[in-house]
Amino acid sequence: MTTMTHTPVDEETYSQLQEIMADEFAELIGLFTTDTEQCLITLKQCVATQDSPQVGALCHKLKSSSKLIGAFRLAEFAHLLEDYRENNDHQAAALHLSQLQAEYTQVLEWLKQQAIAV
């Protein structure tokens, strides 16, 4: 049985963005990681207090920035958590937040490996 592992960031999307952004690319990735880390802290608080409108707003932004760098699975988890705004399913929100955090850890590790490779 073959185990398939996913790449946390789509390499083609990442490379295209790197080409387009040129000298500003490192700054963009830095902003992405800083913003995402702050967003995850705030999301944890908002899920705990059941502030579903704020969760939805934060996830909408995170979904967009994740897609921009090619972190499509992270964007999908953000989308799932964004639905909390509509369905108010606290149990599902807690699960999706956990998945989002785990996926971000993988994205961050991948990004660190890219920085080493450059």
MITORPA-179355 format. One line per field, with one value per residue: residue in three letters; y, z, x of N, C-alpha, C, O in turn; residue number from 1. Coordinates in Angstrom, 1 decimal. Atoms other than C-alpha are relative to their C-alpha. Layout:
N
kolgu <- c(ALA	...) .
n.v <- c(Y	...) .
n.w <- c(Z	...) .
n.u <- c(X	...) .
ca.v <- c(Y	...) .
ca.w <- c(Z	...) .
ca.u <- c(X	...) .
c.v <- c(Y	...) .
c.w <- c(Z	...) .
c.u <- c(X	...) .
o.v <- c(Y	...) .
o.w <- c(Z	...) .
o.u <- c(X	...) .
vomar <- c(NUM	...) .
***
This chain:
118
kolgu <- c(MET	THR	THR	MET	THR	HIS	THR	PRO	VAL	ASP	GLU	GLU	THR	TYR	SER	GLN	LEU	GLN	GLU	ILE	MET	ALA	ASP	GLU	PHE	ALA	GLU	LEU	ILE	GLY	LEU	PHE	THR	THR	ASP	THR	GLU	GLN	CYS	LEU	ILE	THR	LEU	LYS	GLN	CYS	VAL	ALA	THR	GLN	ASP	SER	PRO	GLN	VAL	GLY	ALA	LEU	CYS	HIS	LYS	LEU	LYS	SER	SER	SER	LYS	LEU	ILE	GLY	ALA	PHE	ARG	LEU	ALA	GLU	PHE	ALA	HIS	LEU	LEU	GLU	ASP	TYR	ARG	GLU	ASN	ASN	ASP	HIS	GLN	ALA	ALA	ALA	LEU	HIS	LEU	SER	GLN	LEU	GLN	ALA	GLU	TYR	THR	GLN	VAL	LEU	GLU	TRP	LEU	LYS	GLN	GLN	ALA	ILE	ALA	VAL) .
n.v <- c(-1.2	-1.2	-1.1	-1.3	-1.1	-1.2	-1.1	-1.1	-1.1	0.4	-0.6	-0.8	-1.3	-0.7	-0.5	-1.1	-1.1	-0.4	-0.7	-1.3	-0.9	-0.3	-0.4	-0.2	1.3	0.4	-0.8	0.5	1.2	-0.4	-0.5	1.2	0.8	-0.8	-0.2	1.3	0.4	-0.8	0.4	1.2	-0.3	-0.7	1.0	0.9	-0.8	-0.2	1.3	0.3	-0.9	0.2	-1.2	0.6	-1.0	-0.3	1.2	-0.1	-1.1	0.3	1.2	-0.5	-0.6	1.1	0.8	-0.7	-0.1	1.3	0.3	-0.8	0.6	1.4	0.9	0.2	0.8	-0.9	-0.8	0.9	0.0	-1.4	0.0	0.8	-0.7	-1.2	0.4	-0.1	-1.3	0.3	1.2	-0.1	1.3	-0.2	1.2	0.0	-1.1	0.4	1.0	-0.6	-0.8	1.0	0.4	-1.2	-0.2	1.0	-0.3	-1.1	0.5	0.6	-1.1	-0.8	0.8	0.0	-1.3	-0.1	0.8	-0.8	-1.0	0.7	0.4	-1.2) .
n.w <- c(0.0	0.1	-0.7	0.7	-0.9	0.8	-0.1	-0.6	0.9	1.4	0.4	1.2	-0.4	-0.8	0.9	0.8	-0.8	-0.3	1.2	0.2	-1.1	0.1	-1.2	-1.1	-0.3	-1.4	-0.9	0.1	-0.8	-1.4	-0.4	0.0	-1.2	-1.2	0.0	-0.3	-1.4	-0.8	0.4	-0.7	-1.4	-0.1	0.3	-1.2	-1.0	0.6	0.0	-1.4	-0.5	0.9	0.8	1.4	1.1	0.1	0.6	1.5	0.6	-0.1	0.9	1.4	0.3	0.0	1.2	1.1	-0.1	0.2	1.5	0.6	-0.1	0.5	-1.1	0.3	-1.1	-1.1	0.4	-0.1	-1.4	-0.3	0.5	-0.9	-1.3	0.4	-0.1	-1.4	0.0	0.4	-0.6	-1.5	-0.6	-0.8	0.1	1.3	0.0	-0.7	0.8	1.1	-0.6	-0.2	1.3	0.5	-0.7	0.4	1.4	0.0	-0.4	1.2	1.0	-0.5	0.1	1.4	0.4	-0.5	0.9	1.2	-0.3	-0.1	1.3	0.8) .
n.u <- c(0.8	-0.8	0.5	-0.1	-0.1	0.4	-0.9	0.8	0.0	-0.1	-1.3	0.2	0.6	-1.0	-1.0	0.5	0.1	-1.4	-0.5	0.7	-0.3	-1.4	-0.7	1.0	0.6	-0.3	0.8	1.3	0.1	-0.1	1.3	1.0	-0.2	0.3	1.4	0.6	-0.2	0.9	1.4	0.3	0.1	1.3	1.1	0.1	0.8	1.3	0.7	0.3	1.1	1.1	0.1	0.1	-0.3	-1.4	-0.7	0.2	-0.7	-1.4	-0.3	0.1	-1.3	-1.0	0.2	-0.5	-1.4	-0.5	0.0	-1.0	-1.3	0.1	0.3	1.4	0.6	0.2	1.1	1.2	0.4	0.5	1.4	0.9	0.3	0.8	1.4	0.5	0.8	1.4	0.7	-0.2	-0.3	-1.2	-0.9	-0.6	-0.9	-1.2	-0.7	-0.6	-1.1	-1.1	-0.5	-0.7	-1.3	-0.9	-0.4	-0.9	-1.3	-0.6	-0.3	-1.1	-1.2	-0.3	-0.5	-1.4	-0.9	-0.3	-0.9	-1.4	-0.4	-0.3) .
ca.v <- c(0.0	3.4	6.3	9.6	12.7	16.1	19.1	21.9	24.5	24.1	24.6	26.0	28.7	29.5	29.8	32.0	34.3	34.4	35.4	38.1	39.6	39.4	41.4	41.9	38.1	37.5	40.4	39.0	35.6	37.2	39.1	35.9	34.0	36.9	37.6	33.9	33.3	36.3	35.2	31.7	33.2	35.4	32.5	30.3	33.1	33.7	30.0	29.7	32.7	31.5	34.8	33.2	36.5	37.3	33.7	34.1	37.4	36.2	32.9	34.8	36.8	33.7	31.8	34.4	34.9	31.1	30.7	33.5	31.6	28.2	26.8	25.4	22.8	25.5	27.7	24.7	24.4	28.2	27.8	25.0	27.1	30.2	28.3	28.6	32.1	30.5	27.2	28.1	24.5	24.9	21.3	21.5	24.8	23.4	20.5	22.7	25.1	22.1	21.0	24.6	24.8	21.5	22.4	25.7	24.0	22.0	25.1	26.9	24.0	23.8	27.6	27.3	24.5	26.8	29.5	27.1	25.9	29.4) .
ca.w <- c(0.0	-1.0	1.3	-0.4	1.4	0.3	-0.3	2.0	-0.7	-4.4	-5.8	-9.2	-7.6	-5.1	-7.9	-10.0	-7.1	-6.3	-9.9	-10.0	-6.6	-7.2	-4.5	-2.4	-2.2	1.1	2.7	1.4	2.9	6.2	6.3	5.5	8.4	10.9	9.9	10.0	13.4	14.8	13.0	14.6	18.1	17.5	15.9	19.0	21.2	18.9	18.7	22.5	23.0	20.1	18.1	14.8	12.8	13.7	12.9	9.5	8.8	9.9	7.9	4.8	4.9	5.7	2.9	0.4	1.6	1.7	-1.9	-2.9	-1.8	-3.0	0.4	-1.0	1.8	4.4	2.4	2.4	6.2	6.5	4.3	6.5	9.6	7.8	7.6	11.4	10.7	9.1	10.9	14.5	15.0	17.8	17.7	14.0	14.5	17.1	14.9	11.9	14.0	15.0	11.4	10.4	13.0	12.1	8.4	9.1	11.0	7.8	5.6	7.9	7.9	4.1	3.8	6.1	3.9	0.9	2.6	3.3	-0.3	-1.7) .
ca.u <- c(0.0	1.4	1.0	0.3	1.4	0.1	2.3	1.1	1.8	1.2	4.7	3.6	1.4	4.2	6.8	4.6	4.0	7.7	8.4	5.7	6.6	10.4	12.2	9.0	8.3	10.1	8.2	4.9	5.6	6.6	3.4	1.4	3.0	2.7	-0.9	-1.8	-0.3	-2.2	-5.4	-5.1	-4.7	-7.8	-9.8	-9.1	-10.5	-13.5	-14.4	-14.1	-16.5	-18.7	-18.2	-19.3	-19.4	-15.8	-14.7	-16.3	-14.7	-11.2	-11.5	-12.6	-9.4	-7.3	-8.8	-7.9	-4.3	-3.8	-4.9	-2.6	0.5	-0.8	-1.8	-5.0	-5.7	-5.2	-7.7	-10.2	-10.0	-10.5	-13.6	-15.0	-14.5	-15.9	-19.2	-19.5	-20.8	-23.9	-24.4	-23.2	-22.1	-19.6	-18.4	-17.7	-16.0	-13.6	-12.8	-12.1	-10.0	-7.9	-7.5	-6.6	-3.9	-2.4	-2.4	-0.8	2.0	2.7	2.5	4.9	7.4	7.2	7.8	10.9	12.3	11.9	13.8	16.7	16.7	17.1) .
c.v <- c(1.2	1.1	1.3	1.1	1.3	1.0	1.2	1.2	-0.5	0.7	0.9	1.4	0.8	0.6	1.2	1.3	0.6	0.8	1.4	1.0	0.4	0.4	0.2	-1.4	-0.4	0.8	-0.5	-1.3	0.3	0.6	-1.1	-0.7	0.8	0.2	-1.3	-0.4	0.9	-0.4	-1.3	0.2	0.6	-1.0	-0.9	0.7	0.1	-1.3	-0.3	0.9	-0.1	1.3	-0.4	1.1	0.4	-1.1	0.1	1.0	-0.3	-1.2	0.4	0.6	-1.1	-0.9	0.6	0.1	-1.4	-0.4	0.7	-0.7	-1.5	-1.0	-0.4	-0.8	0.9	0.9	-0.8	-0.1	1.3	0.1	-0.8	0.8	1.3	-0.3	0.1	1.2	-0.3	-1.1	0.0	-1.4	0.0	-1.2	-0.1	1.1	-0.3	-1.0	0.7	1.0	-0.9	-0.4	1.2	0.2	-1.0	0.2	1.2	-0.4	-0.7	1.0	0.7	-0.8	0.0	1.4	0.1	-0.8	0.7	1.1	-0.5	-0.4	1.1	0.4) .
c.w <- c(0.0	0.8	-0.7	1.0	-0.9	0.2	0.5	-0.9	-1.4	-0.6	-1.3	0.4	0.8	-0.9	-0.8	0.8	0.3	-1.2	-0.2	1.1	0.1	1.4	1.2	0.5	1.5	1.0	0.0	0.8	1.5	0.5	0.1	1.3	1.2	0.1	0.4	1.4	0.9	-0.2	0.8	1.5	0.2	-0.3	1.2	1.0	-0.4	0.0	1.5	0.5	-1.0	-0.8	-1.4	-1.0	-0.1	-0.6	-1.5	-0.7	-0.1	-1.0	-1.5	-0.5	-0.1	-1.2	-1.2	0.0	-0.2	-1.5	-0.8	-0.1	-0.5	1.1	-0.1	1.1	1.2	-0.3	0.2	1.5	0.5	-0.5	0.9	1.3	-0.3	0.1	1.4	0.1	-0.3	0.8	1.5	0.6	0.7	0.0	-1.3	-0.1	0.7	-0.7	-1.2	0.4	0.2	-1.3	-0.6	0.6	-0.4	-1.4	-0.1	0.5	-1.2	-1.0	0.5	-0.1	-1.5	-0.4	0.6	-0.8	-1.3	0.2	0.1	-1.4	-0.9	0.1) .
c.u <- c(0.9	-0.7	0.2	0.1	-0.3	1.1	-0.8	-0.2	0.2	1.3	-0.1	-0.5	1.1	1.1	-0.4	-0.1	1.4	0.5	-0.7	0.4	1.5	0.6	-1.0	-0.6	0.2	-0.9	-1.5	-0.2	0.1	-1.3	-1.1	0.2	-0.4	-1.5	-0.8	0.1	-0.9	-1.5	-0.3	-0.2	-1.4	-1.1	-0.2	-0.9	-1.5	-0.8	-0.4	-1.2	-1.2	-0.4	0.0	0.2	1.5	0.8	-0.2	0.8	1.5	0.3	-0.1	1.3	1.1	-0.1	0.6	1.6	0.7	0.0	1.0	1.4	0.0	-0.3	-1.5	-0.8	-0.3	-1.3	-1.3	-0.4	-0.5	-1.4	-0.9	-0.3	-0.8	-1.5	-0.6	-0.8	-1.5	-0.6	0.2	0.2	1.3	0.9	0.7	1.1	1.3	0.8	0.8	1.1	1.2	0.7	0.8	1.3	1.0	0.5	1.0	1.4	0.8	0.4	1.3	1.3	0.4	0.6	1.5	0.9	0.3	1.0	1.4	0.5	0.4	1.4) .
o.v <- c(1.4	1.3	1.6	1.2	1.3	1.1	1.5	2.0	-1.2	1.9	1.9	2.4	2.0	1.7	2.1	2.3	1.8	1.8	2.3	2.2	1.4	-0.4	0.1	-1.4	-0.8	0.2	-0.6	-1.4	-0.4	0.2	-1.1	-1.0	0.3	0.0	-1.3	-0.9	0.3	-0.4	-1.4	-0.4	0.2	-1.0	-1.2	0.1	0.0	-1.3	-0.8	0.4	0.6	1.6	-0.1	0.8	0.5	-0.9	-0.2	0.8	-0.1	-1.1	-0.1	0.3	-1.0	-1.3	0.0	-0.2	-1.5	-1.0	0.2	-0.7	-2.1	-2.2	0.1	-0.6	0.8	1.2	-0.3	0.0	1.4	0.7	-0.3	0.7	1.7	0.6	0.1	1.3	0.4	-1.0	-0.7	-1.6	-0.1	-1.0	-0.4	0.9	0.0	-0.9	0.4	1.1	-0.5	-0.4	1.0	0.5	-0.7	0.0	1.1	0.1	-0.5	0.9	1.0	-0.2	0.0	1.4	0.7	-0.4	0.6	1.3	0.2	-0.3	0.9	1.3) .
o.w <- c(0.8	0.7	-1.1	2.0	-2.1	1.3	-0.1	-0.8	-1.7	-0.6	-1.3	-0.1	0.6	-0.7	-1.1	0.3	0.3	-1.1	-0.5	0.8	0.6	2.3	2.4	1.4	2.1	2.0	1.0	1.6	2.3	1.6	1.0	2.0	2.1	1.2	1.1	2.0	1.8	0.7	1.3	2.1	1.1	0.4	1.5	1.6	0.4	0.3	1.8	1.4	-0.8	-1.1	-2.1	-2.1	-1.2	-1.3	-2.2	-1.7	-1.1	-1.7	-2.3	-1.6	-1.0	-1.8	-2.0	-1.0	-0.8	-1.9	-1.7	-1.1	-0.6	0.9	0.8	1.3	1.8	0.6	0.5	1.8	1.3	0.2	1.1	1.8	0.6	0.4	1.5	0.9	0.2	1.1	2.2	1.8	0.1	-0.1	-1.3	-0.6	0.3	-0.7	-1.4	-0.3	-0.1	-1.3	-1.2	-0.1	-0.6	-1.7	-0.8	0.0	-1.3	-1.6	-0.3	-0.5	-1.8	-1.1	-0.1	-1.0	-1.8	-0.6	-0.3	-1.6	-1.9	-0.5) .
o.u <- c(1.8	-1.9	1.4	-0.8	0.1	1.8	-1.8	-1.2	1.1	1.4	0.7	0.0	1.2	1.5	0.3	0.2	1.6	1.2	0.0	0.6	1.9	0.5	-0.5	-1.4	-0.7	-1.3	-2.1	-1.2	-0.6	-1.7	-1.9	-0.8	-1.0	-2.1	-1.7	-0.8	-1.5	-2.3	-1.5	-1.1	-2.2	-2.2	-1.4	-1.8	-2.4	-2.0	-1.5	-2.0	-2.2	-1.5	1.0	0.8	1.9	1.7	0.8	1.3	2.2	1.3	0.6	1.8	1.9	0.9	1.2	2.2	1.7	1.0	1.6	2.0	1.0	-0.2	-2.3	-1.9	-1.3	-2.1	-2.4	-1.6	-1.4	-2.3	-2.0	-1.4	-1.5	-2.3	-1.8	-1.8	-2.4	-1.8	-0.6	-0.2	2.4	2.1	1.9	2.2	2.4	2.0	1.9	2.1	2.3	1.9	1.8	2.3	2.2	1.7	1.9	2.4	2.0	1.5	2.2	2.4	1.6	1.6	2.3	2.1	1.4	1.8	2.4	1.7	1.1	1.9) .
vomar <- c(1	2	3	4	5	6	7	8	9	10	11	12	13	14	15	16	17	18	19	20	21	22	23	24	25	26	27	28	29	30	31	32	33	34	35	36	37	38	39	40	41	42	43	44	45	46	47	48	49	50	51	52	53	54	55	56	57	58	59	60	61	62	63	64	65	66	67	68	69	70	71	72	73	74	75	76	77	78	79	80	81	82	83	84	85	86	87	88	89	90	91	92	93	94	95	96	97	98	99	100	101	102	103	104	105	106	107	108	109	110	111	112	113	114	115	116	117	118) .
***
